[in-house]
Amino acid sequence: MTHSHFSSLGLSAPISGAFPLDFGLKSVKQSSSCVAVALGEGSKERISDMFNKVELSLSSYDTAWVAMVPSPCSPQSPLFPRSVSWLMNNQLCDGSWGLPDHHPLLIKDALLSTLACVLALKQWGVGERQINKGLEYIASNSASVIDDRQHTPIGFNILLSGMIEQADCLNLNLPLRPADVDSVSYKRNLEVKRGLSGISGRYLSYVAEGMGSSADWEMIMKYQRKNGSLFNSPSTTAAALTHLQNASCLHYLESVLEKFGDAVPTIYPLEIYARLCMIENLERLGIDRYFRKEVIHVLDDTYRCWLQGKEEIFLDIATTAMAFRMLRSHGYDVSSDALNQYAEEDQFCNTLEGYVKDAGSVLELYRASQLIINDDKIILDKINSWTYDFLRKGLHTGKMHANRLESYICGEVDDALKFPLHANLERVANRRNIELYNIDSTRVLKCGLRSCNFCNKDFLNLAVNDFNNCQAIYQEELKYLERWVKEKRLDKLKFARQKLAYCYFSAAASFSPPQLSEARISWAKNGVLTTVVDDFFDVGGSAEELENFIWLVKRWNVNLSADCCSEQVQIIFSALHSTISEIGDKAVTWQGRNVTGHVAQIWLELLESMLTEAKWTRKKAVPTMDEYMANAYVSFALGPIVLPALYLVGPKLSEEQVESLEYHKLFKLMSTCGRLLNDMQGFKRESREGKLNAVTLQMLDRSSTSEREATERISSIIISKRRELLKLVLQERDSIVPRACKDLFWKMSTVLHFFYMDDDGFTSDEKTSAVKALLDQPITLNELELP
């Protein structure tokens, strides 16, 4: 029987001081209180306030197009004169308009905004000083027009060409080199030709202000939304109003100006996407538990909008995919039908996002596809396949367009591909996300946009403080466990692997909040004991000792000195007895009843399954695949690790729930995945050692099956069982096991997939580094690259 194979790990000494030996709830609560004080209430208050209001930066570019709309009563005057005044009062010190303190690679964005503002002021014959300063900025940065290293806003060539033509009509001499103008014009003509060929009419409509009077405005109006806008874009809508005097366009612009004052953002509305981004940030950084009420409020609102079919969700791919993923992962009943239209890459290419090859939207679809579980499996596989290939190709070629700078999106994509949902350990991922986090909230559509709701320094500060404070608690717990191993003399068992650090790591990586200390301790102790017992049944114990050990567990109340047949048995049974009794006592606080009997029964079932395998080995018996798996999912030894911890994570678990089919199915699916992962990865080694293995038995069951075919068959079973497990975890309807408990089954599954991704578990240096990073290495803000 093969348990998880851990490699050795050297951790530096934990911080001084330790919790009391009994690790009582009082100690943990006191520590949790200290953590809360240390985290900085200011950051939490500011983050909480962000849920109440989405802040969007004002767009000089879009405001310029609004300012250019003539009054229908007096075409020689602006319809929105206060927007013209805003432009005159909001020029930056360097003569440009746009986002202040922008990234050096966003010069093209500044050039578009500056030129649009210059044209607006020139059109109405005002702001000569501002116009001259703007032209000076354009002159000094004109080389960036054709610089491929610069981040290119959507439609840059069409928009710039259109404004150059507009400048000619206004007799405005632009300080641009003729060769650069010709280059931009050439690219613009190619884009227009491609758009007119039918590949993406949406794209040309979205940048229609750059097409001017040559655009088919009547055709473009088919993209008008219920709020009166075109693509929620004030600039496109303003241009349509100029050409068609559409009343709904006017109403939209007036409503946006009423909300923001004399200027407009580059996209509106954006509330749903921005608030989902907040939740995404908080979850990825591991600090969402501080804002549970706010998160639920946002998700309830989003779900209501989802059921109502709101355009703000369903006319934007990234928002659709993110809303689906967030809602489904939190237990809301949402269908994946909204994603079916993107099952093929060709279907995606016919969208605006597809035309510009937006990696951000593809990344959201990739993430969402991993939660298509109780829907069409074919759709799941199609979306997951093409999005993975799209993103991987972008990484390999170094060409990845998104509404963020390439270096930012590449790091996020690389991490998502390396660690899919089923192998993404929560707290390990939190650390990676903290280290990858960029507080620059800039997004670039046709022009730049910023929002503190996307990302900000408060998120990062809180995440770093929370991680370090939790790590300090983990170190205390680990130090206590190290003493426990010695006090129980488990380190004296020469046959047994000493894998405490990894056993504890899997607990800390799965449920991190300080208040779950007792669950982590239970998980880790039982992990250590299952490893010891596994080795005892494998190599350390004689047949007599194995039978004696099981008899002791059945008898329970025994005389150690008289009833144990050897010192080895006495050490192991004594440690097991005290641990089970301790868990039973602790569970009373959480459950209001003693569960010692159930925990002992869990262990007894494991021991009997291990004895069955030991007998098979001694007799050289070869069970069928079905016989093997009926026993092996229990002998993989996840029961004593996961099931007792369920009593210590919060919800009350009744005997009815524990005896339910749902509870048993969750355990069997999790354990089956683990057993098959272990057997598939350890097949060659176990074959050499003459041990039973699912791959071997699969080949024997089907005499014509090759090793490759058997491995592929096992792999497909793992995928199927994993999806079934996730479906059961997320299912709310007809479920009687609390979600917090169901989550532990999934979290153990992710632990197993994380360790078995590349090898036979626990031998990769990268994984060893992950253990040290979580348990031993604090994060310092000055190590992070803050702009």
C-alpha positions in Angstrom: 0.0 0.0 0.0 1.5 3.3 -1.0 0.9 6.5 0.8 2.1 9.9 -0.4 5.9 10.0 -0.8 7.3 13.1 0.9 10.8 14.4 0.3 12.9 15.8 3.2 12.6 19.4 4.0 14.8 21.7 6.0 13.0 24.6 7.6 14.6 27.2 9.7 13.6 27.3 13.3 10.1 28.7 13.9 9.8 31.9 15.8 10.2 31.8 19.6 7.3 31.1 21.8 4.6 28.5 21.5 1.0 27.8 22.2 0.1 25.6 25.2 0.4 21.9 24.5 -3.4 21.4 24.4 -3.7 24.0 21.7 -6.9 25.1 23.2 -9.4 27.3 21.4 -8.8 30.1 23.8 -5.1 30.4 22.7 -6.1 30.5 19.1 -8.8 33.1 19.6 -6.2 35.3 21.5 -3.8 35.0 18.6 -6.6 35.8 16.1 -7.4 38.9 18.0 -3.7 40.0 17.9 -3.6 39.4 14.2 -6.7 41.5 13.6 -5.2 44.4 15.6 -2.0 44.1 13.6 -3.6 44.2 10.2 -4.3 47.9 10.0 -7.9 48.9 10.3 -7.4 51.8 7.9 -6.8 49.6 4.9 -9.8 47.5 5.7 -12.1 50.5 6.1 -10.9 52.0 2.8 -11.5 48.7 1.0 -14.9 48.3 2.5 -15.8 51.8 1.3 -14.8 50.9 -2.2 -17.6 48.4 -2.4 -20.1 51.3 -2.1 -18.7 53.4 -5.0 -16.9 52.5 -8.2 -14.4 55.2 -9.0 -13.5 55.7 -12.7 -10.9 58.0 -14.0 -12.1 60.8 -16.3 -11.1 60.5 -20.0 -9.8 63.6 -21.7 -10.1 61.7 -25.0 -13.8 60.9 -24.6 -14.6 64.2 -23.0 -13.0 65.9 -26.1 -15.4 64.0 -28.4 -18.3 65.1 -26.2 -17.1 68.6 -26.3 -17.0 68.5 -30.1 -20.8 67.8 -30.4 -22.4 71.0 -31.8 -25.6 72.4 -30.5 -28.5 71.5 -32.8 -29.9 75.0 -32.3 -26.6 76.7 -33.0 -24.1 74.6 -34.9 -21.4 77.2 -34.3 -21.6 76.5 -30.5 -20.9 73.4 -28.4 -23.8 71.4 -27.0 -21.7 70.8 -23.9 -19.8 74.0 -23.3 -18.8 73.0 -19.7 -16.9 70.0 -21.2 -14.9 72.4 -23.3 -14.0 74.4 -20.2 -13.0 71.2 -18.5 -10.5 70.5 -21.3 -9.0 73.9 -20.9 -8.6 73.4 -17.2 -7.2 69.9 -17.2 -4.2 70.0 -19.4 -1.2 68.4 -17.8 2.1 70.2 -17.1 3.9 68.7 -20.0 1.2 69.9 -22.4 -0.5 66.6 -22.8 -4.0 65.4 -21.8 -4.8 62.0 -20.4 -3.8 60.0 -17.4 -1.3 61.8 -15.1 2.0 59.9 -14.2 1.3 57.4 -16.9 3.6 54.5 -17.7 6.4 55.3 -20.3 4.9 52.7 -22.7 1.6 54.6 -22.8 2.7 57.5 -25.0 0.3 56.5 -27.8 -2.6 56.8 -25.4 -1.4 60.3 -24.4 -1.0 61.3 -28.1 -4.6 60.3 -28.9 -6.0 62.2 -25.9 -3.9 65.2 -26.6 -4.8 65.4 -30.3 -8.5 65.0 -29.5 -8.4 67.8 -27.0 -6.5 70.1 -29.4 -9.1 69.5 -32.1 -12.0 70.2 -29.7 -10.5 73.5 -28.6 -9.6 74.4 -32.2 -13.1 73.6 -33.4 -14.6 76.2 -31.1 -11.8 78.7 -31.4 -10.8 78.8 -27.8 -7.7 77.9 -25.7 -4.9 79.0 -28.1 -2.3 78.7 -25.3 -3.4 75.1 -24.5 -3.5 74.2 -28.2 0.1 75.4 -28.7 1.3 73.5 -25.6 -0.5 70.4 -26.9 1.1 70.7 -30.3 4.5 71.0 -28.6 3.9 67.8 -26.7 2.8 66.0 -29.9 6.0 67.3 -31.7 8.3 66.0 -28.9 6.7 62.6 -28.8 5.8 62.1 -32.5 8.3 59.2 -32.8 6.1 57.1 -30.6 3.4 57.1 -33.3 5.2 54.2 -35.1 7.0 52.7 -32.2 6.0 49.1 -31.9 7.4 48.9 -28.3 4.6 51.2 -27.2 1.3 49.8 -26.0 -1.2 50.4 -28.7 -4.7 51.5 -27.8 -7.6 49.8 -29.6 -8.2 51.4 -33.0 -5.1 53.6 -32.7 -4.4 53.8 -36.5 -8.0 54.5 -37.4 -8.6 57.0 -34.7 -5.3 58.9 -35.3 -5.8 58.9 -39.1 -9.3 60.2 -38.7 -8.2 63.0 -36.4 -5.3 64.0 -38.7 -7.9 64.4 -41.5 -10.1 66.4 -39.1 -7.1 68.7 -38.3 -6.6 69.3 -42.0 -10.3 70.5 -42.2 -9.6 72.9 -39.4 -6.4 74.2 -41.1 -4.4 72.9 -38.1 -0.8 72.0 -39.0 0.2 68.9 -37.0 3.9 68.4 -36.1 4.0 64.9 -37.5 6.5 63.5 -40.0 4.8 62.8 -43.4 6.3 59.3 -43.4 4.8 58.5 -40.0 1.4 59.8 -41.2 1.6 57.6 -44.3 2.5 54.6 -42.2 -0.5 55.1 -39.9 -2.7 55.8 -42.9 -1.6 52.6 -44.6 -2.3 50.5 -41.5 -5.6 52.2 -41.1 -6.7 51.3 -44.7 -5.7 47.7 -44.0 -7.9 47.6 -40.8 -10.8 49.2 -42.6 -10.6 46.8 -45.5 -10.5 43.9 -43.1 -13.4 45.2 -41.2 -15.5 45.9 -44.3 -14.9 42.3 -45.5 -17.2 41.2 -42.7 -14.7 39.9 -40.1 -15.7 42.4 -37.5 -18.2 45.1 -38.2 -18.3 45.6 -34.4 -14.7 46.8 -34.4 -15.2 49.5 -37.0 -18.4 50.6 -35.3 -16.5 50.8 -31.9 -13.9 53.2 -33.4 -16.4 54.9 -35.7 -15.4 58.4 -34.5 -12.2 57.8 -36.5 -14.2 57.1 -39.6 -16.0 60.3 -39.6 -18.6 60.9 -42.3 -17.3 57.9 -44.3 -18.8 55.6 -41.6 -22.2 53.9 -42.2 -23.8 55.5 -39.2 -27.2 53.9 -39.8 -25.6 50.5 -39.8 -23.5 51.4 -36.7 -26.7 52.2 -34.7 -27.7 48.5 -34.7 -25.1 48.2 -31.9 -27.0 50.8 -29.8 -27.7 49.6 -26.3 -30.7 50.0 -24.1 -29.0 52.8 -22.2 -28.7 54.7 -25.5 -24.9 54.3 -25.9 -22.8 52.6 -28.5 -20.6 50.0 -26.7 -20.9 52.0 -23.4 -18.4 54.4 -25.1 -19.0 58.1 -24.7 -16.7 58.9 -27.6 -18.4 56.6 -30.1 -21.8 57.8 -28.8 -20.9 61.5 -29.1 -19.8 61.0 -32.7 -23.1 59.2 -33.4 -25.0 62.1 -31.8 -23.0 64.6 -34.0 -23.9 62.7 -37.2 -27.5 61.5 -36.5 -28.9 63.7 -33.6 -30.1 60.5 -32.0 -32.2 61.3 -28.9 -31.1 58.1 -27.0 -27.5 59.0 -27.6 -28.1 62.4 -26.2 -29.9 61.0 -23.1 -27.0 58.6 -22.5 -24.4 61.4 -22.6 -26.5 63.7 -20.4 -26.8 60.9 -17.8 -23.1 60.3 -17.8 -22.3 64.0 -17.4 -24.9 64.3 -14.7 -23.0 61.5 -12.8 -19.4 62.6 -13.4 -19.7 66.4 -13.8 -18.3 68.1 -16.8 -16.2 65.2 -18.1 -16.8 61.5 -18.9 -14.9 58.2 -18.4 -13.9 56.1 -21.4 -16.5 53.5 -20.6 -19.7 53.6 -18.6 -21.3 51.8 -16.9 -18.7 49.5 -15.4 -20.0 48.8 -11.9 -20.5 45.1 -12.2 -17.1 44.4 -13.7 -15.3 46.7 -11.3 -16.9 45.2 -8.2 -16.2 41.6 -9.5 -12.6 42.7 -10.0 -12.6 43.7 -6.3 -13.8 40.3 -5.2 -11.3 38.7 -7.6 -8.4 40.7 -6.0 -9.5 40.0 -2.5 -9.8 36.2 -3.1 -6.6 35.9 -5.0 -4.7 37.8 -2.3 -6.3 35.7 0.5 -8.1 38.6 2.3 -11.7 38.1 1.2 -12.7 36.7 4.6 -12.6 40.3 6.0 -15.3 41.4 3.6 -17.8 38.6 3.6 -20.9 40.7 3.9 -19.7 43.1 1.1 -18.8 40.2 -1.2 -22.2 38.5 -0.7 -24.0 41.8 -1.3 -22.1 42.3 -4.6 -22.7 38.7 -5.7 -26.4 38.9 -4.9 -26.7 42.0 -7.0 -24.7 40.4 -9.8 -26.9 37.3 -9.7 -30.0 39.5 -9.9 -28.6 41.2 -13.0 -27.6 37.8 -14.5 -31.2 36.5 -14.1 -32.4 39.8 -15.7 -30.1 39.3 -18.7 -28.5 42.8 -18.2 -26.4 44.0 -21.1 -23.7 45.2 -18.8 -22.9 41.5 -18.1 -23.7 39.8 -21.3 -22.3 42.2 -23.9 -18.8 42.0 -22.5 -17.0 38.7 -22.7 -14.7 39.2 -19.7 -17.6 40.3 -17.5 -19.8 37.4 -18.6 -17.0 34.9 -17.9 -16.0 36.4 -14.6 -19.6 36.7 -13.4 -20.2 33.1 -14.3 -17.1 31.9 -12.5 -17.7 34.0 -9.4 -21.4 33.1 -9.1 -20.9 29.4 -9.7 -17.9 29.1 -7.3 -20.0 30.7 -4.6 -23.0 28.3 -5.1 -25.3 30.4 -7.2 -27.4 28.5 -9.8 -26.1 29.8 -13.1 -26.1 28.1 -16.5 -23.0 28.1 -18.7 -25.2 28.7 -21.8 -23.9 32.2 -21.9 -20.5 30.8 -22.7 -21.6 28.4 -25.4 -21.2 31.0 -28.1 -17.5 31.0 -27.4 -17.0 27.2 -27.7 -14.9 27.7 -30.9 -12.1 30.1 -31.4 -13.7 31.2 -34.7 -16.8 32.3 -32.7 -14.6 34.4 -30.4 -12.8 35.9 -33.3 -16.1 37.4 -34.6 -16.4 39.5 -31.5 -14.8 42.9 -30.7 -12.5 41.2 -28.2 -11.6 38.5 -30.6 -10.8 41.0 -33.4 -8.2 42.7 -31.2 -7.0 39.3 -29.8 -7.7 40.4 -26.2 -5.8 38.0 -24.0 -7.6 39.3 -20.9 -11.0 38.1 -22.2 -9.5 34.7 -23.2 -8.0 34.3 -19.8 -11.4 34.9 -18.2 -12.9 32.3 -20.5 -10.2 29.8 -19.7 -10.8 30.3 -15.9 -14.5 30.1 -16.4 -14.3 26.9 -18.4 -12.9 25.1 -15.4 -16.2 25.5 -13.6 -18.4 24.2 -16.4 -19.3 21.0 -14.6 -22.9 20.1 -14.7 -23.4 21.3 -18.2 -22.2 20.1 -21.6 -18.8 18.4 -21.2 -18.1 18.9 -24.9 -18.5 22.7 -24.5 -16.2 22.6 -21.5 -13.5 20.7 -23.4 -13.7 23.0 -26.4 -13.5 26.3 -24.5 -10.8 25.0 -22.2 -8.7 23.6 -25.2 -8.7 26.6 -27.5 -8.3 29.2 -24.7 -5.3 27.2 -23.3 -3.7 27.0 -26.7 -4.3 30.7 -27.4 -2.7 31.8 -24.2 0.2 29.4 -24.4 0.9 30.6 -27.9 0.8 34.2 -26.8 3.4 33.4 -24.1 5.7 31.5 -26.4 5.6 34.2 -29.1 5.9 37.1 -26.7 2.9 38.7 -28.5 -0.1 39.2 -26.2 -2.5 42.0 -26.5 -4.7 43.0 -23.6 -6.1 46.1 -21.9 -3.0 46.0 -19.6 0.7 46.2 -20.4 2.1 43.0 -21.8 4.4 42.3 -18.9 1.5 42.5 -16.4 -0.8 40.1 -18.4 2.0 37.7 -19.2 2.7 37.0 -15.6 -1.0 36.4 -14.8 -1.4 34.1 -17.8 1.7 32.1 -17.0 0.5 31.5 -13.5 -3.0 30.5 -14.6 -1.6 27.9 -17.1 0.8 26.4 -14.6 -1.7 26.1 -11.8 -5.2 25.2 -13.0 -8.1 25.3 -10.6 -7.8 21.7 -9.6 -4.1 22.1 -8.6 -4.1 25.6 -7.2 -3.5 25.4 -3.4 -5.2 28.4 -1.8 -2.5 29.8 0.4 0.3 29.0 -2.0 -1.6 30.8 -4.7 -2.1 33.8 -2.4 1.6 34.2 -1.9 2.3 33.9 -5.7 -0.5 36.5 -6.3 0.9 38.9 -3.8 4.4 38.6 -5.4 2.9 39.1 -8.9 0.5 41.9 -7.8 0.8 45.2 -9.6 -0.9 48.2 -8.0 -1.1 50.1 -11.3 -4.8 50.0 -12.1 -4.4 51.3 -15.6 -6.5 49.7 -18.3 -6.2 50.8 -21.9 -9.2 50.5 -24.3 -9.4 53.3 -26.9 -7.7 55.3 -24.2 -6.5 54.8 -20.6 -8.7 54.1 -17.7 -7.9 53.8 -14.0 -10.0 52.6 -11.0 -8.9 51.8 -7.5 -11.5 49.1 -7.6 -9.3 47.2 -10.1 -6.3 47.2 -7.8 -4.6 49.4 -5.3 -2.0 49.5 -2.6 -4.5 48.9 0.2 -5.2 45.5 -1.2 -1.5 44.7 -1.2 -0.7 46.1 2.3 -3.6 44.2 3.9 -2.6 41.0 2.0 1.1 41.2 3.1 0.2 41.9 6.7 -2.3 39.1 6.7 0.1 36.6 5.2 2.9 37.4 7.6 0.6 37.3 10.6 -0.9 34.0 9.6 2.6 32.6 8.9 3.7 33.5 12.4 0.8 31.4 13.7 1.7 28.6 11.4 5.2 28.6 12.8 3.9 28.4 16.3 1.7 25.5 15.3 4.5 23.7 13.6 6.8 24.1 16.6 4.1 22.6 18.8 3.7 19.7 16.4 7.5 19.1 16.4 7.3 18.7 20.2 4.3 16.4 19.9 6.2 14.1 17.5 9.0 13.8 20.1 6.8 13.5 23.1 4.9 10.6 21.4 8.2 9.0 20.5 7.2 8.8 16.8 10.7 9.9 15.9 12.0 6.7 17.5 10.3 4.5 14.9 13.2 3.9 12.5 11.0 2.5 9.7 8.8 5.5 9.6 9.2 8.5 7.3 9.2 11.8 9.2 7.1 14.1 7.1 5.6 16.6 9.5 6.4 19.7 7.5 4.6 18.5 4.4 1.7 17.1 6.5 1.3 20.5 8.1 1.9 22.4 4.9 -1.1 20.7 3.3 -3.3 21.9 6.1 -2.0 25.5 6.2 -2.2 25.7 2.4 -5.8 24.6 2.4 -7.5 26.5 5.3 -5.5 29.5 6.4 -7.7 31.5 8.8 -6.2 31.7 12.4 -9.5 30.5 14.0 -9.1 27.1 12.2 -6.1 26.2 14.2 -7.6 23.1 15.7 -8.6 21.8 12.3 -5.0 22.3 11.0 -3.6 20.5 14.0 -6.0 17.6 13.6 -5.2 17.4 9.9 -1.4 17.5 10.4 -1.4 15.0 13.3 -3.5 12.5 11.4 -1.3 13.1 8.4 1.8 12.2 10.4 0.0 9.1 11.9 -1.3 7.8 8.6 2.3 8.0 7.2 3.7 6.1 10.2 0.9 3.5 10.1 1.3 3.1 6.3 5.0 2.4 6.8 4.2 0.1 9.7 1.9 -2.0 7.5 4.3 -1.7 4.5 7.7 -2.5 6.1 7.8 -1.9 9.8 5.4 -4.4 11.3 5.1 -8.2 11.5 1.9 -10.0 10.8 1.5 -10.4 14.6 2.0 -6.7 15.2 -0.5 -5.7 12.6 -3.2 -8.0 14.0 -2.4 -6.8 17.5 -2.6 -3.1 16.5 -6.0 -3.6 15.0 -7.2 -5.5 18.0 -6.1 -2.6 20.3 -8.1 -0.1 18.2 -11.2 -2.2 18.3 -10.8 -2.8 22.0 -9.9 0.9 22.6 -9.7 0.9 26.4 -6.7 -1.3 27.0 -3.7 -1.8 29.3 -0.8 -0.6 27.2 2.0 -2.5 29.0 0.0 -5.7 29.1 -1.9 -5.7 25.8 0.7 -4.4 23.3 2.9 -7.1 21.8 5.8 -4.8 21.1 7.2 -1.4 21.9 6.5 -0.3 18.3 2.8 -1.1 18.7 2.7 0.6 22.0 4.2 3.8 20.6 1.9 3.9 17.6 -1.3 3.0 19.5 -0.6 5.4 22.3 -0.1 8.3 19.9 -3.2 7.3 17.9 -5.4 6.9 21.1 -4.4 10.2 22.5 -4.9 12.0 19.2 -8.3 10.6 18.6 -9.4 11.3 22.2 -8.1 14.9 21.9 -10.0 15.5 18.6 -13.1 14.1 20.2 -12.8 16.5 23.1 -12.1 19.5 20.9 -15.1 18.6 18.6 -17.4 19.0 21.6 -16.9 22.8 21.5 -17.8 22.9 17.8 -20.4 20.2 17.6 -22.0 20.0 21.0 -21.4 16.3 21.0 -18.5 13.8 21.4 -17.4 12.3 18.1 -14.5 10.1 19.4 -16.3 6.9 18.4 -16.7 8.1 14.8 -13.1 9.2 14.5 -12.0 5.8 15.9 -14.2 4.1 13.4 -12.6 6.0 10.5 -9.2 4.8 11.7 -10.4 1.2 12.1 -11.7 1.2 8.5 -8.4 2.4 7.3 -6.5 -0.2 9.3 -8.6 -3.1 8.0 -8.2 -1.9 4.4 -4.4 -1.8 4.9 -4.5 -5.3 6.4 -6.3 -6.5 3.3 -3.5 -5.2 1.1 -0.9 -6.6 3.4 -2.5 -10.0 3.1 -2.7 -9.7 -0.7 1.0 -8.9 -0.7 1.9 -11.8 1.5 -0.1 -14.3 -0.5 0.9 -12.7 -3.8 -2.7 -12.5 -4.6 -3.8 -10.4 -7.6 -7.3 -8.8 -7.2 -9.3 -7.5 -10.0 -9.3 -3.8 -10.7 -12.7 -3.5 -9.1 -11.7 -5.4 -6.0 -8.5 -3.3 -5.7 -10.3 0.0 -6.0 -13.1 -1.0 -3.6 -10.3 -1.3 -1.0 -7.7 1.1 -2.3 -9.7 4.3 -2.0 -9.9 3.7 1.8 -6.3 2.4 2.2 -5.0 5.6 0.5 -5.5 7.0 4.0 -7.3 10.3 3.4 -10.2 9.4 5.8 -8.4 10.0 9.1 -6.9 13.3 7.7 -10.0 14.9 6.2 -13.0 13.5 8.0 -12.1 14.4 11.6 -11.2 17.9 10.5 -14.7 18.5 9.2 -15.9 18.6 12.9 -13.5 21.5 13.5 -14.2 24.0 10.7 -17.4 25.6 12.0 -20.7 24.0 10.9 -22.4 21.4 13.0 -22.4 17.9 11.4 -25.2 15.7 12.5 -25.0 11.9 12.4 -27.5 11.9 9.6 -25.2 14.1 7.5 -22.2 12.0 8.3 -24.0 8.8 7.3 -25.5 10.3 4.2 -24.8 9.1 0.7 -23.5 12.6 -0.2 -20.9 12.5 2.5 -19.7 9.1 1.5 -19.7 10.0 -2.2 -17.5 13.1 -1.5 -15.0 11.0 0.4 -15.0 8.2 -2.2 -14.5 10.7 -5.1 -11.7 12.5 -3.4 -9.9 9.3 -2.3 -10.3 7.7 -5.7 -8.7 10.7 -7.4 -5.8 10.5 -4.9 -5.3 6.8 -5.2 -5.2 6.9 -9.0 -2.9 9.9 -9.1 -0.5 8.2 -6.8 -0.7 4.9 -8.7 -0.3 6.5 -12.1 2.7 8.6 -11.0 4.3 5.8 -9.0 3.7 3.0 -11.4 7.2 2.3 -12.6 8.7 2.4 -9.0 5.9 0.2 -7.6 6.3 -2.2 -10.5 9.9 -2.7 -9.6 9.0 -3.2 -5.9 6.3 -5.8 -6.8 3.5 -3.7 -5.3 -0.1 -3.6 -6.4 -1.0 -0.7 -8.6 -4.0 0.5 -10.5 -2.1 0.8 -13.8 -0.8 -2.7 -13.6 -4.2 -4.1 -12.8 -5.8 -2.1 -15.6 -3.3 -3.8 -18.0 -4.1 -7.2 -16.5 -7.9 -6.7 -16.6 -7.5 -5.9 -20.3 -4.8 -8.2 -21.5 -4.3 -6.3 -24.7 -3.9 -2.9 -23.0 -0.5 -1.3 -23.2 1.1 0.8 -20.5 0.3 3.9 -22.4 -3.3 2.9 -23.0 -3.8 2.0 -19.3 -2.3 5.2 -18.2 -4.6 7.2 -20.5 -7.5 5.2 -19.2 -6.6 6.0 -15.5 -6.0 9.7 -16.4 -9.5 9.9 -17.9 -11.0 8.4 -14.8 -9.2 10.9 -12.6 -10.5 13.8 -14.7 -14.1 12.4 -14.6 -14.0 11.8 -10.8 -12.5 15.2 -10.2 -15.2 16.9 -12.2 -17.8 14.9 -10.4 -16.3 15.9 -7.0 -16.3 19.6 -8.0 -19.9 19.3 -9.1 -20.9 17.8 -5.8 -19.0 20.5 -3.8 -20.6 23.4 -5.7 -24.1 21.8 -5.7 -26.5 23.7 -3.4 -29.8 22.1 -4.4 -30.6 18.8 -2.4 -27.3 19.1 -0.6 -27.2 18.4 3.2 -23.5 18.6 3.8 -22.5 22.2 4.7 -20.4 24.0 2.0 -17.6 24.7 4.4 -17.2 20.9 5.0 -17.5 20.0 1.3 -14.8 22.5 0.5 -12.3 20.4 2.5 -12.8 17.4 0.2 -12.0 19.7 -2.8 -9.0 21.2 -1.0 -7.5 17.9 -0.3 -8.0 17.0 -3.9 -6.1 20.2 -4.9 -3.3 19.2 -2.5 -2.9 15.9 -4.3 -3.0 17.4 -7.8 -0.5 20.0 -6.7 2.0 17.4 -5.5 1.4 15.0 -8.3 1.4 17.4 -11.2 4.9 16.5 -12.4 6.2 13.5 -10.5 5.6 10.9 -7.8 4.7 13.5 -5.2 6.9 15.6 -2.9 10.2 15.4 -4.8 10.2 18.6 -6.8 12.4 21.5 -5.7 9.7 23.9 -6.8 7.3 22.3 -4.4 9.9 22.3 -1.6 10.3 26.0 -2.2 6.5 26.4 -2.0 6.5 24.8 1.4 9.3 27.1 2.7 7.6 30.1 1.2 4.4 29.4 3.1 5.8 28.3 6.4 9.2 30.0 6.7 9.7 33.1 4.6 7.8 36.3 5.4 7.0 38.8 2.7 8.4 42.3 2.9 6.8 45.1 1.0 10.1 46.6 -0.1 10.9 43.3 -1.9 7.9 43.8 -4.1 8.2 46.0 -7.2 5.9 48.9 -6.4 5.6 51.6 -9.0 
